Amino acid sequence: MTYFFEDPWVLVVGLVVVGALLRSVGRRRGHARTVMASWLAYALAVGCVGLAAAVNTDREQIEAQTKAMLVSAESAGSGGATNARAQRFDAFFTPRVGVEGPGGSVWEITDAAGLTQKLQQRRVRGTALRRFEITAPPAGSDRATTQMRVSSRVGEGYREPTTWELGWTRTAQGWRIDRLRWLELRDHAPSPGLYH
């Protein structure tokens, strides 16, 4: 069902094709009911598109949150709202966030303020999402994991590609990040010294 809400186009195209066939056959044979059935197929196709647009799945929410968080991270790193779309950086995180290395060892337990301080110290800017992968959380699950590859400029240097795994938890305010695992820096495993 999640797939339908995220990508209804197979069903929509199928309904439109069925509608066109019914309309063609109905007109050729003079069957008014068949022509009416074609309009029903068209109406169902429009309804499917409307329903899919109205329902925002967990996967779609997390993807939107990830993109918005990156915009806010750049703004937080520069010390101010450099982008009109930027939300408060802490709105994307739980009160405690674990930062982990590639193997899962915990490097730091922090919060959004601590992450903001790291962004400002490193002068991270120019962040762009290059790849995003999410496994749809099972129905009713309050946990999800995503992986993203971003390129960011640190200080005055060149853009550097990094890969991160984000752990998400569902809260009363929506999906929030409670874990960041740094997987790669320029296709190599980062060390704690690069983070601290």
Contacts in CASP RR format, 6 or more apart in sequence:
PFRMAT RR
TARGET T0000
AUTHOR 0000-0000-0000
METHOD contacts of the structure
MODEL  1
MTYFFEDPWVLVVGLVVVGALLRSVGRRRGHARTVMASWLAYALAVGCVG
LAAAVNTDREQIEAQTKAMLVSAESAGSGGATNARAQRFDAFFTPRVGVE
GPGGSVWEITDAAGLTQKLQQRRVRGTALRRFEITAPPAGSDRATTQMRV
SSRVGEGYREPTTWELGWTRTAQGWRIDRLRWLELRDHAPSPGLYH
2 57 0 8 1.000
2 58 0 8 1.000
2 59 0 8 1.000
2 136 0 8 1.000
2 139 0 8 1.000
4 11 0 8 1.000
4 48 0 8 1.000
4 52 0 8 1.000
5 51 0 8 1.000
5 52 0 8 1.000
5 55 0 8 1.000
5 57 0 8 1.000
5 60 0 8 1.000
6 52 0 8 1.000
6 57 0 8 1.000
6 59 0 8 1.000
6 60 0 8 1.000
7 52 0 8 1.000
8 48 0 8 1.000
8 49 0 8 1.000
8 51 0 8 1.000
8 52 0 8 1.000
11 45 0 8 1.000
11 48 0 8 1.000
12 45 0 8 1.000
12 48 0 8 1.000
12 49 0 8 1.000
14 45 0 8 1.000
15 41 0 8 1.000
15 42 0 8 1.000
15 44 0 8 1.000
15 45 0 8 1.000
15 48 0 8 1.000
16 41 0 8 1.000
16 42 0 8 1.000
16 45 0 8 1.000
18 38 0 8 1.000
18 41 0 8 1.000
19 37 0 8 1.000
19 38 0 8 1.000
19 41 0 8 1.000
19 42 0 8 1.000
20 38 0 8 1.000
21 38 0 8 1.000
22 34 0 8 1.000
22 35 0 8 1.000
22 37 0 8 1.000
22 38 0 8 1.000
22 41 0 8 1.000
23 34 0 8 1.000
23 35 0 8 1.000
23 38 0 8 1.000
25 31 0 8 1.000
25 34 0 8 1.000
26 32 0 8 1.000
26 34 0 8 1.000
26 35 0 8 1.000
26 38 0 8 1.000
27 35 0 8 1.000
57 136 0 8 1.000
58 136 0 8 1.000
58 137 0 8 1.000
58 144 0 8 1.000
58 170 0 8 1.000
58 175 0 8 1.000
59 134 0 8 1.000
59 136 0 8 1.000
59 137 0 8 1.000
61 174 0 8 1.000
61 175 0 8 1.000
62 134 0 8 1.000
62 144 0 8 1.000
62 146 0 8 1.000
62 168 0 8 1.000
62 175 0 8 1.000
63 132 0 8 1.000
63 134 0 8 1.000
63 146 0 8 1.000
65 92 0 8 1.000
65 168 0 8 1.000
65 175 0 8 1.000
66 129 0 8 1.000
66 132 0 8 1.000
66 146 0 8 1.000
66 148 0 8 1.000
66 166 0 8 1.000
67 129 0 8 1.000
68 85 0 8 1.000
68 87 0 8 1.000
68 92 0 8 1.000
69 89 0 8 1.000
69 92 0 8 1.000
69 177 0 8 1.000
70 127 0 8 1.000
70 128 0 8 1.000
70 129 0 8 1.000
70 150 0 8 1.000
71 83 0 8 1.000
71 85 0 8 1.000
71 86 0 8 1.000
71 87 0 8 1.000
72 86 0 8 1.000
72 87 0 8 1.000
72 88 0 8 1.000
72 89 0 8 1.000
72 91 0 8 1.000
72 92 0 8 1.000
73 89 0 8 1.000
73 119 0 8 1.000
73 124 0 8 1.000
73 127 0 8 1.000
74 82 0 8 1.000
74 83 0 8 1.000
74 86 0 8 1.000
74 124 0 8 1.000
74 125 0 8 1.000
74 126 0 8 1.000
74 127 0 8 1.000
75 81 0 8 1.000
75 82 0 8 1.000
75 83 0 8 1.000
75 86 0 8 1.000
75 89 0 8 1.000
76 86 0 8 1.000
76 89 0 8 1.000
76 115 0 8 1.000
76 116 0 8 1.000
76 119 0 8 1.000
76 120 0 8 1.000
77 116 0 8 1.000
77 119 0 8 1.000
77 120 0 8 1.000
77 123 0 8 1.000
77 124 0 8 1.000
77 125 0 8 1.000
78 120 0 8 1.000
78 125 0 8 1.000
79 120 0 8 1.000
89 112 0 8 1.000
89 115 0 8 1.000
89 116 0 8 1.000
90 111 0 8 1.000
90 112 0 8 1.000
90 113 0 8 1.000
90 116 0 8 1.000
91 173 0 8 1.000
92 112 0 8 1.000
92 176 0 8 1.000
92 177 0 8 1.000
93 111 0 8 1.000
93 112 0 8 1.000
93 115 0 8 1.000
93 176 0 8 1.000
93 177 0 8 1.000
93 178 0 8 1.000
94 169 0 8 1.000
94 171 0 8 1.000
94 176 0 8 1.000
94 177 0 8 1.000
94 178 0 8 1.000
95 111 0 8 1.000
96 109 0 8 1.000
96 110 0 8 1.000
96 111 0 8 1.000
96 178 0 8 1.000
97 109 0 8 1.000
97 110 0 8 1.000
97 111 0 8 1.000
97 112 0 8 1.000
97 115 0 8 1.000
97 177 0 8 1.000
97 178 0 8 1.000
97 179 0 8 1.000
97 180 0 8 1.000
98 106 0 8 1.000
98 108 0 8 1.000
98 109 0 8 1.000
98 110 0 8 1.000
98 178 0 8 1.000
98 179 0 8 1.000
98 180 0 8 1.000
99 106 0 8 1.000
99 107 0 8 1.000
99 108 0 8 1.000
99 109 0 8 1.000
99 110 0 8 1.000
99 115 0 8 1.000
99 179 0 8 1.000
99 180 0 8 1.000
99 181 0 8 1.000
99 182 0 8 1.000
99 195 0 8 1.000
100 106 0 8 1.000
100 107 0 8 1.000
100 179 0 8 1.000
100 180 0 8 1.000
100 181 0 8 1.000
100 182 0 8 1.000
101 107 0 8 1.000
101 181 0 8 1.000
101 182 0 8 1.000
101 183 0 8 1.000
101 190 0 8 1.000
101 192 0 8 1.000
101 195 0 8 1.000
102 181 0 8 1.000
102 182 0 8 1.000
102 183 0 8 1.000
102 184 0 8 1.000
102 189 0 8 1.000
102 190 0 8 1.000
103 181 0 8 1.000
104 181 0 8 1.000
107 182 0 8 1.000
107 192 0 8 1.000
107 195 0 8 1.000
107 196 0 8 1.000
108 195 0 8 1.000
108 196 0 8 1.000
115 180 0 8 1.000
118 195 0 8 1.000
122 154 0 8 1.000
122 155 0 8 1.000
123 154 0 8 1.000
123 155 0 8 1.000
124 152 0 8 1.000
124 153 0 8 1.000
124 154 0 8 1.000
124 155 0 8 1.000
125 152 0 8 1.000
125 153 0 8 1.000
125 155 0 8 1.000
126 152 0 8 1.000
126 153 0 8 1.000
126 159 0 8 1.000
127 150 0 8 1.000
127 151 0 8 1.000
127 152 0 8 1.000
128 150 0 8 1.000
128 151 0 8 1.000
128 152 0 8 1.000
128 159 0 8 1.000
129 148 0 8 1.000
129 149 0 8 1.000
129 150 0 8 1.000
130 149 0 8 1.000
130 150 0 8 1.000
130 151 0 8 1.000
130 161 0 8 1.000
131 147 0 8 1.000
131 148 0 8 1.000
131 149 0 8 1.000
132 146 0 8 1.000
132 147 0 8 1.000
132 148 0 8 1.000
132 149 0 8 1.000
133 146 0 8 1.000
133 147 0 8 1.000
133 148 0 8 1.000
134 144 0 8 1.000
134 145 0 8 1.000
134 146 0 8 1.000
134 147 0 8 1.000
135 144 0 8 1.000
135 145 0 8 1.000
135 146 0 8 1.000
136 144 0 8 1.000
137 143 0 8 1.000
137 144 0 8 1.000
141 170 0 8 1.000
142 169 0 8 1.000
142 170 0 8 1.000
143 167 0 8 1.000
143 168 0 8 1.000
143 169 0 8 1.000
143 170 0 8 1.000
144 167 0 8 1.000
144 168 0 8 1.000
144 175 0 8 1.000
145 165 0 8 1.000
145 166 0 8 1.000
145 167 0 8 1.000
145 168 0 8 1.000
146 165 0 8 1.000
146 166 0 8 1.000
146 167 0 8 1.000
146 168 0 8 1.000
147 163 0 8 1.000
147 164 0 8 1.000
147 165 0 8 1.000
147 166 0 8 1.000
147 183 0 8 1.000
148 163 0 8 1.000
148 164 0 8 1.000
148 166 0 8 1.000
149 161 0 8 1.000
149 162 0 8 1.000
149 163 0 8 1.000
149 164 0 8 1.000
149 184 0 8 1.000
150 161 0 8 1.000
150 162 0 8 1.000
150 163 0 8 1.000
150 164 0 8 1.000
151 159 0 8 1.000
151 160 0 8 1.000
151 161 0 8 1.000
151 162 0 8 1.000
152 159 0 8 1.000
152 160 0 8 1.000
152 162 0 8 1.000
153 159 0 8 1.000
153 160 0 8 1.000
154 160 0 8 1.000
160 185 0 8 1.000
160 186 0 8 1.000
161 184 0 8 1.000
161 185 0 8 1.000
161 186 0 8 1.000
161 187 0 8 1.000
162 182 0 8 1.000
162 184 0 8 1.000
162 185 0 8 1.000
162 186 0 8 1.000
162 190 0 8 1.000
163 182 0 8 1.000
163 183 0 8 1.000
163 184 0 8 1.000
164 180 0 8 1.000
164 181 0 8 1.000
164 182 0 8 1.000
164 183 0 8 1.000
165 179 0 8 1.000
165 180 0 8 1.000
165 181 0 8 1.000
165 183 0 8 1.000
166 177 0 8 1.000
166 179 0 8 1.000
166 180 0 8 1.000
166 181 0 8 1.000
167 177 0 8 1.000
167 178 0 8 1.000
167 179 0 8 1.000
167 180 0 8 1.000
167 181 0 8 1.000
168 175 0 8 1.000
168 176 0 8 1.000
168 177 0 8 1.000
168 178 0 8 1.000
169 175 0 8 1.000
169 176 0 8 1.000
169 178 0 8 1.000
170 176 0 8 1.000
182 190 0 8 1.000
182 195 0 8 1.000
183 189 0 8 1.000
184 190 0 8 1.000
185 194 0 8 1.000
END
